[in-house]
Amino acid sequence: MPLRELTVENLAVVESVRLALAPGFTVLTGETGAGKSLVVDAVALALGARASTDQVRAGADAARVEAIFDAPPPQPDDALADVIAAGEGSVIVRREVGADGRSVARVNDRTVTVGGLASLGARLGEIHGQHDQQRLLEPAHQLALLDGFAANAALVAAVGDAYRAWRAVAAASAELLTDPHDLARRVELLRHQVDEIVAASPRPGEDAELEAALRAAEHAETIVRSAAEAVAGLRDDGGTGDALAGVERSLAAAAQHDERFVPLVDRAAALAAEASELARDVSAAADAMDLDPAARAAAEERLALLYDLRRKYGDTLESVIAFGEESAAELERLENQEGERERLRTEEAERLRALDSAATALTASRRTAAEGLSAAVNAELPPLGLPADAFGVELGAVETGPSGADHVTFTFAPNPGEPARPLGRIASGGEASRLSLALKVVLAAADETPLLVFDEVDAGVGGRNAAALGERLRSLSAYHQVLCVTHLPQVAAHADAHVVIGKRVADGRTLTEARVLSADERTQELAAMLAGEEAGEEAHAAAQALLRAAK
């Protein structure tokens, strides 16, 4: 049961209505103008429909709708996956439409865009109204319905994979240079770039090392002089080395009489050794200073070369090296382009054959399914007040794409003897609504939409066909939760639950109310639908007969 509870506040004439909904088939009835369709409007807002300030009750700051759904199964790359998971099995949608035109949508207390809510709503439910059949008229939707009937998901996926593989190879082939002059110029440029970088053989971080060495060379005399003074301070008579040696001797003499000084002797010896090593290291660093002007000039020349490479090929030497590797790879590809072109030409032909094979298999399946779908839908039409054999599925050829090589058109012939024409050009609102219902019945097992809402699907249906309409709505409830606004008692009798929508006037304002009927109240409502509010015993007996027949 996807929709468990619906709360509506300040939506047109609805001040406050709360409905706890049952699984299966639920009908909504009531007198004309009571606000039955407003319940459908509220569900539509919860599913992400566009909002209008006209929907806000006069004098209210905003209209509010809250709907509690069972969470839909997770989907790959679902943008709202975290939001849905936060509901722990439930999806609580809150929609607020302000009188100032602002609209806010929240899912599990997190604000989402109306577009995001509509994407989620498409997985939760569908609204089917007398004048809301646009999806059924869309070629892409008709193709999807046919594939759903044929269980073509694997074939459609195979065509999509084959198409993308073929396009990838075709794009790679198109990228190859075909003009011999352009090719020669590109090869010459790449060879120059690769040769220049290879000849320089830069190392990562080499420029930073040279910059540091040149900075030191600028102050070489000061560095050498200071280092010599440091070494002298460590090694000369009376210097730090001699002082530390004297400290070690004194502590050794003390340790002969007191054990507490033994570790101190070791520390003093370590300091003396460290002073000796420091003097040696400072001397080595000073000796390494290169005061040769020729070496300095060579370092400056090398650094200038590296700067030039960075200016041409990248901000860092790492980028220069990467550019050289990429250019070498492209150079090799272009120098072998003729062989590459032949390889791609062969692969492209193979990919195209695979695509044609997959598309042919899909077309064959669709042709078989078109006949089956037509027969199955046409079998449902006469009980719904539509001519037998009025529905057809035409398959035409188009350029092969990711969904195959077929164009699907649903046709309709409402008048016997007249040729069938595309559904969108000929079917009235009521006919399209009933045809949609017939399709839903046939496709119910394959359709994954949990909630189906029908708004006055019985428009144009007489008493003779009403019971058949109710039977089909009831059969849909084996696969979906079904809500239906109806005026026909023959339809309402087949419902699992019956909600009556009424209105009253309080303090000069019209208010809409909704409540679920008990078994006795349901008989009274059906009798009123048959014979009016003053229905007598005969109407009540007829109502009871409708309920028994529906069972």
PLY file of the C-alpha trace (Angstrom):
ply
format ascii 1.0
element vertex 551
property float x
property float y
property float z
element edge 550
property int vertex1
property int vertex2
end_header
0.00 0.00 0.00
2.07 2.97 -1.19
-0.17 5.84 0.08
-1.11 5.37 3.71
-2.30 8.77 4.81
-3.24 12.10 3.22
-3.72 15.40 5.05
-4.95 18.51 3.24
-5.26 22.05 4.62
-6.60 25.20 2.96
-6.73 23.75 -0.54
-9.55 25.60 -2.34
-12.74 24.80 -0.37
-10.96 22.19 1.77
-10.18 23.69 5.17
-8.83 20.54 6.79
-9.19 16.90 5.72
-7.27 13.85 6.89
-7.69 10.46 5.22
-6.25 7.14 6.36
-6.26 5.09 3.17
-6.71 1.35 2.78
-4.97 -1.03 0.39
-6.71 -2.24 -2.74
-9.42 -0.24 -4.50
-10.81 2.93 -2.89
-13.54 5.08 -4.45
-14.32 8.71 -3.69
-17.91 9.83 -4.25
-20.05 12.84 -3.42
-22.27 15.44 -4.94
-21.03 17.57 -7.82
-18.87 20.44 -6.60
-18.19 18.87 -3.21
-14.46 18.74 -3.88
-13.79 15.14 -4.92
-11.24 16.24 -7.51
-9.48 18.32 -4.87
-8.36 15.09 -3.22
-6.86 14.11 -6.57
-5.25 17.56 -6.80
-3.74 17.05 -3.34
-2.25 13.69 -4.35
-0.94 15.30 -7.54
0.80 18.03 -5.50
2.38 15.33 -3.32
3.64 13.63 -6.48
5.30 16.84 -7.72
2.62 18.45 -9.91
2.86 22.15 -10.67
1.18 24.38 -8.11
-0.94 27.49 -8.54
-1.91 30.28 -6.15
-5.52 29.67 -7.26
-5.37 26.48 -5.18
-4.95 28.41 -1.91
-8.13 28.83 0.11
-9.33 32.43 0.25
-7.98 34.17 3.35
-5.29 31.52 4.04
-1.57 32.21 3.78
-0.83 28.85 2.15
-2.27 25.49 1.11
-0.58 22.48 2.67
-0.53 18.82 1.71
1.11 16.00 3.62
1.22 12.46 2.23
2.78 9.39 3.82
3.95 6.77 1.33
5.74 3.47 1.65
9.29 4.01 0.39
9.92 2.84 -3.19
12.69 0.33 -3.95
16.15 1.93 -4.32
17.36 2.80 -7.81
20.95 3.21 -9.07
22.17 6.81 -9.19
19.11 7.97 -7.23
19.64 11.64 -6.33
17.22 11.35 -3.40
18.50 8.00 -2.09
19.78 9.51 1.19
16.56 11.48 1.67
14.42 8.37 1.12
16.63 6.26 3.42
16.15 8.82 6.21
12.48 7.83 6.37
13.28 4.23 7.40
10.70 2.66 5.09
8.41 5.67 4.73
8.40 8.72 2.52
6.68 11.71 4.11
6.03 14.40 1.51
5.05 17.89 2.62
4.05 20.42 0.00
3.24 24.04 0.78
1.80 26.44 -1.80
1.89 30.04 -0.62
-0.66 32.67 -1.55
2.34 34.79 -2.57
3.37 32.23 -5.20
6.14 30.51 -3.26
6.12 26.72 -3.24
8.12 24.53 -0.85
8.54 20.76 -1.10
10.00 18.57 1.63
10.68 14.84 1.69
11.34 13.32 5.12
11.82 16.86 6.46
14.49 17.72 3.89
13.82 20.45 1.35
13.89 19.23 -2.27
13.25 20.88 -5.61
9.85 20.44 -7.19
11.65 18.73 -10.09
13.26 16.28 -7.67
9.87 15.62 -6.05
8.31 15.03 -9.48
11.05 12.50 -10.28
10.30 10.67 -7.04
6.54 11.05 -7.58
6.75 9.30 -10.94
7.95 6.22 -9.04
5.18 6.50 -6.44
2.05 7.06 -8.50
0.26 8.22 -11.63
-2.77 10.44 -12.07
-5.23 9.48 -14.81
-7.94 12.06 -15.40
-10.50 12.66 -18.10
-8.31 15.44 -19.46
-4.96 14.17 -18.25
-3.93 11.63 -20.87
-0.94 13.40 -22.39
1.54 10.66 -21.51
-0.53 8.11 -23.39
-0.23 10.30 -26.50
3.58 10.53 -26.35
5.40 8.21 -28.82
8.16 7.52 -26.30
5.61 6.45 -23.68
3.78 4.26 -26.19
7.08 2.58 -27.05
7.78 2.04 -23.34
4.31 0.49 -22.84
4.87 -1.89 -25.75
8.29 -2.91 -24.42
6.81 -3.41 -20.97
4.14 -5.71 -22.40
6.79 -7.66 -24.34
9.23 -7.80 -21.38
11.87 -6.34 -23.69
14.12 -4.87 -20.99
17.06 -7.14 -21.83
16.71 -6.57 -25.60
16.43 -2.80 -25.15
19.53 -2.81 -22.93
21.42 -4.86 -25.54
20.53 -2.35 -28.26
21.58 0.55 -26.05
24.94 -1.06 -25.26
25.55 -1.91 -28.92
24.64 1.62 -30.01
26.98 3.27 -27.52
29.83 0.92 -28.45
29.35 1.71 -32.16
29.19 5.47 -31.53
32.39 5.35 -29.46
34.33 3.67 -32.28
32.80 6.02 -34.87
33.83 9.03 -32.78
37.38 7.70 -32.44
37.53 7.20 -36.20
36.25 10.72 -36.83
39.00 12.15 -34.64
41.69 10.83 -36.98
43.11 13.51 -39.27
42.24 12.85 -42.88
43.91 15.82 -44.58
47.55 14.78 -45.37
48.81 18.37 -44.99
47.15 18.74 -41.57
48.54 15.38 -40.57
52.08 16.34 -41.65
51.92 19.64 -39.78
50.62 17.95 -36.64
53.29 15.23 -36.77
56.06 17.83 -37.28
54.86 19.89 -34.32
54.57 16.88 -32.04
58.00 15.56 -33.03
59.58 18.97 -32.26
57.87 19.10 -28.85
58.82 15.55 -27.94
62.44 16.00 -29.11
62.78 19.24 -27.14
61.53 17.69 -23.91
63.50 14.46 -24.35
66.71 16.40 -25.09
66.31 18.43 -21.90
65.42 15.34 -19.80
63.99 17.36 -16.90
63.67 15.74 -13.49
60.77 16.47 -11.14
61.92 19.15 -8.69
65.14 19.89 -10.58
64.24 23.57 -11.03
63.73 24.01 -7.27
67.13 22.39 -6.59
68.89 24.73 -9.04
67.13 27.79 -7.62
68.33 26.86 -4.11
71.89 26.22 -5.31
72.08 29.57 -7.13
70.73 31.44 -4.12
73.52 29.85 -2.05
76.14 30.66 -4.69
75.27 34.37 -4.47
76.46 34.34 -0.84
79.17 31.70 -1.16
81.98 33.80 0.41
79.86 34.63 3.46
78.81 31.00 3.82
82.37 29.68 3.59
83.72 32.28 6.02
80.96 31.62 8.56
81.41 27.86 8.25
85.17 28.21 8.88
84.50 30.27 12.00
82.06 27.63 13.23
84.59 24.83 12.67
87.27 26.80 14.44
84.97 27.38 17.39
84.40 23.67 17.64
87.95 22.41 17.02
90.50 25.09 18.11
92.32 24.99 21.41
90.02 26.33 24.09
87.03 25.84 21.83
83.81 23.95 22.41
85.44 20.56 21.72
88.14 21.09 24.37
85.57 22.39 26.87
83.33 19.35 26.43
86.33 17.02 26.78
87.17 18.76 30.09
83.57 18.37 31.27
83.72 14.65 30.49
86.97 14.24 32.49
85.58 16.08 35.50
82.39 14.01 35.54
84.43 10.81 35.21
86.44 11.78 38.30
83.21 12.38 40.23
81.75 9.07 39.04
84.63 7.17 40.66
83.15 8.16 44.05
79.39 8.47 43.25
77.43 6.15 40.90
74.85 8.88 40.17
77.43 10.58 37.93
78.02 7.52 35.73
75.11 8.28 33.29
76.14 11.92 33.27
79.59 10.92 32.03
77.91 9.10 29.11
75.86 12.19 28.23
78.95 14.38 28.30
80.77 11.91 26.02
77.83 12.00 23.62
77.93 15.81 23.51
81.65 15.75 22.81
81.12 13.25 19.98
78.25 15.35 18.55
80.45 18.46 18.60
83.13 16.57 16.69
80.60 15.31 14.09
79.12 18.80 13.75
82.55 20.25 13.01
83.15 17.58 10.37
79.74 18.13 8.69
80.10 21.92 8.63
83.55 21.55 7.06
82.19 19.17 4.41
79.32 21.52 3.56
81.77 24.40 3.15
84.06 22.31 0.96
81.08 21.45 -1.26
80.46 25.11 -2.05
81.30 25.56 -5.72
82.85 28.98 -6.29
83.63 28.16 -9.92
81.99 30.87 -12.13
81.71 28.36 -14.97
79.64 25.95 -12.83
77.44 28.81 -11.71
76.89 29.93 -15.30
76.00 26.35 -16.29
73.40 26.16 -13.51
71.88 29.45 -14.61
71.74 28.27 -18.22
70.10 24.97 -17.17
67.53 26.79 -15.06
66.68 29.12 -17.95
66.09 26.05 -20.16
63.74 24.55 -17.57
61.86 27.86 -17.26
61.43 27.89 -21.04
59.99 24.36 -20.98
57.56 25.37 -18.24
56.47 28.42 -20.21
55.70 26.27 -23.26
54.35 23.03 -21.84
53.21 23.37 -18.23
53.33 25.27 -14.96
55.58 22.67 -13.32
58.25 20.26 -14.48
55.86 17.42 -13.60
53.34 18.94 -16.07
56.09 19.30 -18.70
57.06 15.64 -18.33
53.38 14.55 -18.56
52.88 16.71 -21.66
55.91 15.07 -23.28
54.57 11.58 -22.57
51.12 12.45 -23.98
52.65 14.05 -27.06
54.87 11.01 -27.64
51.82 8.74 -27.46
49.88 10.91 -29.91
52.89 11.11 -32.21
53.12 7.34 -32.28
49.39 7.08 -33.01
49.54 9.61 -35.85
52.65 8.06 -37.38
50.71 4.80 -37.46
47.43 6.49 -38.37
46.78 4.59 -41.56
46.93 1.31 -39.71
44.81 2.76 -36.90
42.27 4.02 -39.43
41.97 0.57 -40.98
41.61 -1.04 -37.55
38.87 1.38 -36.53
37.14 0.96 -39.89
37.00 -2.80 -39.32
35.88 -2.45 -35.72
33.20 0.09 -36.66
31.75 -2.30 -39.24
31.69 -5.09 -36.64
30.01 -2.84 -34.08
27.44 -1.74 -36.64
26.63 -5.36 -37.52
26.18 -6.12 -33.83
23.88 -3.09 -33.48
21.82 -4.12 -36.51
21.51 -7.64 -35.14
20.36 -6.41 -31.71
17.92 -3.91 -33.25
16.50 -6.59 -35.57
15.85 -8.90 -32.62
14.15 -6.07 -30.74
12.00 -5.17 -33.75
10.90 -8.78 -34.16
9.90 -8.93 -30.50
8.00 -5.66 -30.80
6.12 -6.82 -33.89
4.98 -9.95 -32.11
4.09 -7.95 -28.99
2.17 -5.35 -31.04
-0.23 -8.03 -32.24
-0.62 -9.44 -28.74
-1.12 -6.02 -27.14
-3.72 -5.03 -29.73
-5.66 -8.25 -29.20
-5.50 -8.01 -25.40
-6.58 -4.34 -25.25
-9.36 -4.84 -27.80
-10.76 -7.66 -25.66
-11.16 -5.12 -22.84
-12.85 -2.41 -24.92
-16.47 -3.55 -25.48
-17.28 -3.85 -21.74
-15.94 -0.30 -21.37
-18.28 1.04 -24.03
-15.70 1.22 -26.82
-15.89 -0.61 -30.16
-14.20 -3.96 -30.53
-11.00 -3.89 -32.59
-10.81 -0.09 -32.21
-7.25 -0.15 -30.86
-4.17 -0.87 -32.92
-0.40 -0.68 -32.68
1.54 0.39 -35.76
5.30 -0.10 -35.99
7.35 2.08 -38.33
11.06 2.15 -39.12
13.34 4.98 -38.03
17.10 5.48 -37.93
18.60 3.12 -35.41
19.21 4.77 -32.06
19.81 3.71 -28.46
16.18 2.51 -28.16
16.12 0.60 -31.45
14.97 1.23 -34.98
11.23 1.46 -34.40
8.62 4.17 -34.13
5.41 3.10 -32.37
2.00 4.67 -32.91
-1.12 3.70 -30.99
-4.13 4.03 -33.30
-7.84 4.29 -32.54
-10.98 3.85 -34.64
-13.96 4.89 -32.47
-16.43 4.55 -35.32
-16.76 1.20 -37.15
-16.00 1.54 -40.85
-13.75 4.55 -40.36
-9.99 4.15 -40.74
-7.81 4.02 -37.65
-5.85 7.16 -36.90
-3.18 8.11 -34.33
-4.68 8.15 -30.87
-3.81 11.77 -30.20
-5.74 13.03 -33.22
-9.03 11.26 -32.73
-9.74 10.06 -29.17
-11.87 12.25 -26.91
-10.94 12.77 -23.27
-13.34 10.10 -22.03
-12.31 7.64 -24.71
-8.63 8.19 -24.01
-9.26 7.75 -20.29
-11.06 4.42 -20.78
-8.48 3.27 -23.31
-5.80 4.11 -20.77
-7.65 1.98 -18.23
-7.80 -0.94 -20.68
-4.05 -0.61 -21.25
-3.46 -0.48 -17.51
-5.44 -3.68 -17.02
-3.47 -5.48 -19.73
-0.12 -4.11 -18.57
-0.81 -4.32 -14.83
1.58 -7.19 -14.15
4.47 -5.41 -15.88
3.70 -1.93 -14.53
5.72 -1.02 -11.43
3.80 2.17 -10.54
2.46 1.50 -6.99
-0.42 4.02 -6.94
-2.95 4.70 -9.72
-5.41 7.58 -9.32
-8.36 7.84 -11.72
-10.33 11.07 -11.78
-13.79 10.52 -13.29
-12.58 7.75 -15.55
-16.26 6.84 -15.96
-17.07 10.01 -17.95
-19.20 9.00 -20.92
-19.79 5.49 -19.58
-23.41 4.38 -19.24
-24.94 1.99 -16.76
-24.48 -0.95 -19.11
-20.71 -0.62 -19.02
-20.27 0.71 -15.51
-20.05 -2.70 -13.81
-17.36 -3.80 -16.26
-15.45 -0.61 -15.51
-15.63 -1.34 -11.78
-14.47 -4.90 -12.35
-11.40 -3.70 -14.20
-10.52 -1.13 -11.59
-10.86 -3.86 -8.98
-8.61 -6.18 -11.02
-5.97 -3.43 -11.13
-5.92 -3.37 -7.34
-4.33 -6.83 -7.36
-1.15 -5.10 -8.58
-1.57 -1.47 -7.42
-3.28 0.71 -4.90
-6.16 2.29 -6.84
-8.03 5.53 -6.02
-10.95 6.49 -8.22
-13.33 9.45 -8.26
-16.63 8.20 -9.67
-20.28 9.15 -10.10
-21.45 5.61 -10.87
-22.71 3.34 -8.09
-21.93 0.30 -10.25
-18.25 1.31 -10.12
-18.29 2.24 -6.43
-19.79 -1.15 -5.50
-16.58 -2.92 -6.53
-14.36 -0.92 -4.15
-12.66 -2.27 -1.05
-13.13 1.07 0.70
-15.54 3.94 0.10
-14.79 7.59 0.94
-17.56 10.16 0.64
-16.74 13.82 0.03
-19.33 16.30 1.27
-19.63 20.01 1.81
-21.35 22.22 4.33
-21.62 25.92 5.03
-20.34 27.30 8.34
-20.11 30.99 9.21
-20.83 31.84 5.62
-17.95 29.71 4.28
-18.16 26.48 2.27
-16.21 23.62 3.82
-15.36 20.22 2.31
-15.26 17.12 4.49
-14.19 13.54 3.80
-14.82 10.33 5.72
-14.56 6.59 5.19
-17.97 4.89 5.18
-18.99 1.92 7.24
-20.83 -0.99 5.60
-24.30 0.43 6.43
-23.31 3.94 5.38
-21.97 2.57 2.14
-25.34 1.06 1.26
-27.00 4.40 1.96
-24.47 6.26 -0.22
-24.95 3.86 -3.13
-28.72 4.22 -2.79
-28.35 8.01 -2.86
-26.17 7.73 -5.97
-28.92 5.64 -7.58
-32.01 7.63 -6.58
-30.98 10.80 -4.78
-30.90 11.80 -1.14
-34.54 10.75 -0.60
-33.88 7.21 -1.84
-36.45 4.67 -0.68
-36.43 0.97 0.06
-36.18 0.00 -3.60
-33.00 2.07 -4.03
-31.52 0.53 -0.86
-32.39 -2.95 -2.15
-30.74 -2.09 -5.48
-27.66 -0.84 -3.65
-27.41 -4.05 -1.66
-27.81 -6.03 -4.90
-24.91 -4.08 -6.46
-22.68 -4.88 -3.49
-23.61 -8.58 -3.60
-22.99 -8.74 -7.35
-19.62 -7.01 -6.93
-18.56 -9.57 -4.32
0 1
1 2
2 3
3 4
4 5
5 6
6 7
7 8
8 9
9 10
10 11
11 12
12 13
13 14
14 15
15 16
16 17
17 18
18 19
19 20
20 21
21 22
22 23
23 24
24 25
25 26
26 27
27 28
28 29
29 30
30 31
31 32
32 33
33 34
34 35
35 36
36 37
37 38
38 39
39 40
40 41
41 42
42 43
43 44
44 45
45 46
46 47
47 48
48 49
49 50
50 51
51 52
52 53
53 54
54 55
55 56
56 57
57 58
58 59
59 60
60 61
61 62
62 63
63 64
64 65
65 66
66 67
67 68
68 69
69 70
70 71
71 72
72 73
73 74
74 75
75 76
76 77
77 78
78 79
79 80
80 81
81 82
82 83
83 84
84 85
85 86
86 87
87 88
88 89
89 90
90 91
91 92
92 93
93 94
94 95
95 96
96 97
97 98
98 99
99 100
100 101
101 102
102 103
103 104
104 105
105 106
106 107
107 108
108 109
109 110
110 111
111 112
112 113
113 114
114 115
115 116
116 117
117 118
118 119
119 120
120 121
121 122
122 123
123 124
124 125
125 126
126 127
127 128
128 129
129 130
130 131
131 132
132 133
133 134
134 135
135 136
136 137
137 138
138 139
139 140
140 141
141 142
142 143
143 144
144 145
145 146
146 147
147 148
148 149
149 150
150 151
151 152
152 153
153 154
154 155
155 156
156 157
157 158
158 159
159 160
160 161
161 162
162 163
163 164
164 165
165 166
166 167
167 168
168 169
169 170
170 171
171 172
172 173
173 174
174 175
175 176
176 177
177 178
178 179
179 180
180 181
181 182
182 183
183 184
184 185
185 186
186 187
187 188
188 189
189 190
190 191
191 192
192 193
193 194
194 195
195 196
196 197
197 198
198 199
199 200
200 201
201 202
202 203
203 204
204 205
205 206
206 207
207 208
208 209
209 210
210 211
211 212
212 213
213 214
214 215
215 216
216 217
217 218
218 219
219 220
220 221
221 222
222 223
223 224
224 225
225 226
226 227
227 228
228 229
229 230
230 231
231 232
232 233
233 234
234 235
235 236
236 237
237 238
238 239
239 240
240 241
241 242
242 243
243 244
244 245
245 246
246 247
247 248
248 249
249 250
250 251
251 252
252 253
253 254
254 255
255 256
256 257
257 258
258 259
259 260
260 261
261 262
262 263
263 264
264 265
265 266
266 267
267 268
268 269
269 270
270 271
271 272
272 273
273 274
274 275
275 276
276 277
277 278
278 279
279 280
280 281
281 282
282 283
283 284
284 285
285 286
286 287
287 288
288 289
289 290
290 291
291 292
292 293
293 294
294 295
295 296
296 297
297 298
298 299
299 300
300 301
301 302
302 303
303 304
304 305
305 306
306 307
307 308
308 309
309 310
310 311
311 312
312 313
313 314
314 315
315 316
316 317
317 318
318 319
319 320
320 321
321 322
322 323
323 324
324 325
325 326
326 327
327 328
328 329
329 330
330 331
331 332
332 333
333 334
334 335
335 336
336 337
337 338
338 339
339 340
340 341
341 342
342 343
343 344
344 345
345 346
346 347
347 348
348 349
349 350
350 351
351 352
352 353
353 354
354 355
355 356
356 357
357 358
358 359
359 360
360 361
361 362
362 363
363 364
364 365
365 366
366 367
367 368
368 369
369 370
370 371
371 372
372 373
373 374
374 375
375 376
376 377
377 378
378 379
379 380
380 381
381 382
382 383
383 384
384 385
385 386
386 387
387 388
388 389
389 390
390 391
391 392
392 393
393 394
394 395
395 396
396 397
397 398
398 399
399 400
400 401
401 402
402 403
403 404
404 405
405 406
406 407
407 408
408 409
409 410
410 411
411 412
412 413
413 414
414 415
415 416
416 417
417 418
418 419
419 420
420 421
421 422
422 423
423 424
424 425
425 426
426 427
427 428
428 429
429 430
430 431
431 432
432 433
433 434
434 435
435 436
436 437
437 438
438 439
439 440
440 441
441 442
442 443
443 444
444 445
445 446
446 447
447 448
448 449
449 450
450 451
451 452
452 453
453 454
454 455
455 456
456 457
457 458
458 459
459 460
460 461
461 462
462 463
463 464
464 465
465 466
466 467
467 468
468 469
469 470
470 471
471 472
472 473
473 474
474 475
475 476
476 477
477 478
478 479
479 480
480 481
481 482
482 483
483 484
484 485
485 486
486 487
487 488
488 489
489 490
490 491
491 492
492 493
493 494
494 495
495 496
496 497
497 498
498 499
499 500
500 501
501 502
502 503
503 504
504 505
505 506
506 507
507 508
508 509
509 510
510 511
511 512
512 513
513 514
514 515
515 516
516 517
517 518
518 519
519 520
520 521
521 522
522 523
523 524
524 525
525 526
526 527
527 528
528 529
529 530
530 531
531 532
532 533
533 534
534 535
535 536
536 537
537 538
538 539
539 540
540 541
541 542
542 543
543 544
544 545
545 546
546 547
547 548
548 549
549 550
